[in-house]
Amino acid sequence: MGDLQCAIDLAEGAGKKLLQLRDRAGELGLEGRELKDAGDRTAQEFLAQSLHQLHPQDAVLSEEAVDDKCRLDSRRVWIIDPLDGTREYSEFRDDWAVHVALWEDGELSAGAVALPGLGLVLDSAEQDMPMTVGPARPWRIAVSRSRPPQIVHQLAQNAEVELVPMGSAGYKVCAVVRGEVDAYVHAGGQYEWDSAAPVAVAQGKGLHTSRVDGSPLEYNRADPYLPDLVVCHPALKRELFEAVHAFA
């Protein structure tokens, strides 16, 4: 099995288990925090066991596991978020995701994001985006439902911007890939597992990905904190960054 197909199968498999668990939530007496925790455990156990069986020599960086620093000496590191968007998952919404990415020799080499609520898996296979010119104003920018960063409020106040609230980071990046929004701009706190797989998918589709200051996103660092992110079509990049730097 190739690495990309492995990422796709693992993300899809974890998503199916999460849907099965949520379908039984009432029977199991799970709701709120208990359902969130059960979802995290279920997806983590599935992904950890599967990766151990399929790629026992590879390292793993997961939101739901102790960070084993041996990964820093590994050529291949799977970066996973077993359940991105626990709040949305526990509220029986669709805007949550499962992230599976492979970092290899300094780069993201494969990635898949499952959107189980929509029955979709997006992957990092290369595919050019069709848009050749920037979108008409107002720009549609994906933001957090509960914690929109100040930077996007400043953009909305000073530029022609429509803020589109939605759930997990992976879902937001996939919304850019799917053309539901024009960009995702985040600042204020994330970790490598929040963005690795979504960024791999976006890069495969030819989208621009970077930090808010325009610098590259780097993965498998000693400190996995990676607090800010921009994903947009290359045709929008110049105007969007001009607006970000001017107003934020």
N, C-alpha and C positions, 0 to 999 in steps of 0.2 A: 504494500500500500504506500503510495506517495505521501509526502508530508501534507500537501494541501488537502488531499482526500481524507487524510486522517483528521485534520482540523475540522473539516466539514462534518464528518461522521460523529466526532466527539461532541461538537457543539449541538448537533441535531439530537444526538442520543441523550445528552443532559437535559435538553429542552423537553423532550418527551417525558422523561422521568419527573420533571418539575410539573408538567401539566397533569400527569397521573396523580401526583401527590396533592395538587390543588383540587382536583376533582373529588378527592376523598377527604378534604379538609373537614367538612361537616361531620362525617362519620368518625373521624379521628379526634374531633374536638379541638381542631387547630384554627386559630384566628390571630390577627395582629402579629405581635412579636413572636409568638410561638410558631406561627406559620412561616414567618420570615426565617427564623432560625432553622426550622426543619427543611426549608428549601435550600438554604446555604449548605447544610450538612449533606443532603441527598445528592446535590449536584457535585459537591466537592469529592465525596466518596466515589462517585461514578468516574469522574475525570481522573482522580489520582490513581485509582486502581487500573483504569484503562491505559493510562500513560505508562504506568509501571510494567504492564504486560507487553505493550507494543514497543516502547522505547526505554528500556530499563537503564540505559547508559546516559540518558538525557537528564538535565536538571529541570526543576519546575519552580516557578515563582507564582504563587497564588494568593489572592486576598484572604482566603480562608485557611491558610496553613502557615506554620512557622517558617520564616525566611531562612533557608539554609544557604549560608554564604558560600558554600562550595560552588554555587552557580556562577560565581565571578571567575572561576577558573575553567568553566565549561564552554565548549564551542557552540553547544546547542542548548537553549533554554526555552521551555514552553512557558508562556506567560498567560495565565488564565484568570478569568473572573467567573466563577461558577454561576453566580446569579447577580447580574447587574440591574439594579432597580428593584430591591426587595420591597420597597413601599408599594410600587405599582403591582408587583406580583401578589402581595397580600391583600390588595384592594380589588383583585380580580380584573385588573386592567390588562391591556395588550402591550403597553409600551415599556417592556422590560426585555432583557437579552441574556444570552450566554456568550462569553468571549473565549476563543481559543486561538492563540498566536504562537508562532515559532520564531524566536530570535536566533540567528545563526551567523557566527563570524562578524558580529557588529551590525547586522541589518535584520529587519523583519523580513523573513523569507516566505512565510505563509500565514494566512489568517482566515478565520471564519467567525461570523457573528450570526447566531441563531435568533430569530424573532419568533418564538414559539406561538405567541398569541396570534400571529398573522400566518403561521404555517410556512415561514420563509427562512432560508439560510443564505446569507450573502457571503461571498468569498473573495479572495484576493487575486483571482485570475485576471489577467490584464484585459482591459476593455476600455477604449477611448470614450469619453463623454461627448455627446453630440453637439452641445452648445458651443458656439464659436464667439459669441459676443456676450457681454455682461447682461444680466437680467434687468428688466425695467424696474424703476423704483415704484413702491417701496421695496427694499430688500426684505425678505423673510428670513429671520434669524431664529434658530432653535434655542430655547433657553429652558432652564430648570423650572419645573412646576412650583417648587417650594423655595428654592434659593437662587434666584436669578442674580448673577454677579453685577456689581455696580457698573462695570464697564459697559454692559449692554444697555442699562438704563440711561447712561450718558449718551450712548449712540442714538438711542430712540428719541432722546430729547433734542438732539442737535442735527440729526440726519434723517432722511426718509427711510425709516426702518419700522417694520412690523415684527414684534416679538411673538413667537409661536411657542407657548409652553408645551412641554412633553416630558416624558419620564427619563429613562436611563441614558447615560452618555452614549452607549452603543446604539440605542434607538435613535438618538439625535444625529449621530454621524450617518447612520443608515438613511435617515430622512433626507440628508443632503445627497447621498448616492442615488436615492430613489426619486429625487426631484421634488420632494414635498416642500423643502425649504431651500434657500440659496446659500446658507452658511450656518456654521455652528461656531460660536465664539464663547470660550469659557476662560474664566480666571477666578481663582479663589480656592483651589484645592482639589487635586485628583492624584491618583497613583498610576504607576505604569500599567497595572492590570485594567484600569478604567479605559485606557485608550489604545493599547497595543493592537489588539485584534481589529477594532474599528479603523484605526489608522492604516493597518495593512490592507484592509478592504478598500478604503478610500484611495490609497496610493495605487492599487491595482487598477482602479477605474480612471486614473489620471487626474485626480483632484489634488489641489494644493493642501498640504498639511504642514503645520509648523507650530512653534510657540507664538505667543502674542507679539513678541518682539521680532518675529521673523526668523529666529534661529531654529536649527533642526531639532526634531524630537529624538532623544537618545534613550535607549533602553538597556536593560540589564546593568544598571549602575548600582553602586554600593547602597545608595539611598534611593529607594524606588519612588520617592515623592516627585511628582511631575504635575505641577499645579495648574498649568494653563495650556490652551489648545485653540488652534484655528483650523477649520476645515472649510474649503470653498472651492468653486470652480476656478481654474487659473485665469479665466477671463475677468473674474471679479476681484482677483487678488489685489491689484494696484489700488483701485478705488477704495476697497474695504480697508486696507492697511492705512491709507491716507486718512480715512475717517477715524479709525481707531487711534492713530497717533495724534490727530488734531483735537479730538473731543474727549479722549480718555487718557 
